[in-house]
Amino acid sequence: MESYKTIEGSAQAEYEEKKSRFIGQVAHVETEDEAISFLDAVRTANPMARHNVYAYVLRANNRVRYSDDGEPARTSGLPTLSVIEHAELKDVICVTTRYFGGTLLGTGGLVRAYTKAAQDAFAAARVVTFASCRDIVVSIDYPLYDQVSHWLESQGVQVVDTTFAADVTVEIRVLASEAEGVAAALTELTHGSAVLLVGDESFQPLAAREGSPER
C-alpha cells in the first residue's frame, strides 16, 4: 500500500430522528486495543444510552469489526462500516450512541439514521492522506533560497519546516518513489552546492498537491 486515507484526532456530530438522539463519534486508531479503549470510553460516558453501535477498520492485518449492539441485525453496525468503506478510510473507528426517543424507527429508518450519524461525524473530522514518504533535509546558501523555494512550489513539494541560521535548511516531504528524482533535481538546480540528507521511508501525512482534493 503506497497511501491510505484516515482522520486526524477525533470528531463528533449529533442527529435526531423522532426524538431518538444519535451521537456519532469518530477517532483515529491504529490498533485494536486503541479501538476498544475508545469504544469503552464512549460507553462509560453514556451509561444511560440504549445502544453504542460501532465499526472500525484497521490497516494492521486488514482488521474489520462491527456490532449492532442490540439493534436489529444489519441495521446499524453494517451501515456504519459501509460509510467507512465508502470513504476509503483506514485506521478509524466510529461509535454511534443512541438514546431511544420512544418511537420505533423500523429497519429502514434505523439504517438511514445510523448512516447519517456516521456520515456527519466523519464530515466533522479532518481527513488526511498518509503515504510512503521520505523526508529530505536540504541545506543551502542564502542566495539560493528564493530559487529553491520557487522550484519546490512549482513542483508541489510539501515543505515541512524552514530554518534560517548560518545557512538555510529546508525540510521537505515527498513520496518515497520520487525521493531520488527530487534529490537529483535539487543537486542540479544548486550546481551541487546543496547538502542533502534523505531520511528513511515511512508512512507520514502528505499534503494534497494543488488541484488534488484532500477529501
Secondary structure, DSSP 8 states (H G I E B T S, - for coil): --EEEEEESEEEEEEEETTEEEEEEEEE-SSHHHHHHHHHHHHHH-TT-SEEEEEEE-SGGG-EEEE-TTS-TTSSHHHHHHHHHHTTB-SEEEEEEEE--SS--HHHHHHHHHHHHHHHHHHTSEEEEEEEEEEEEEEE-GGGHHHHHHHHHHHT-EEEEEEESSSEEEEEEEEGGGHHHHHHHHHHHTTT--EEEE---EEEE----TTS---
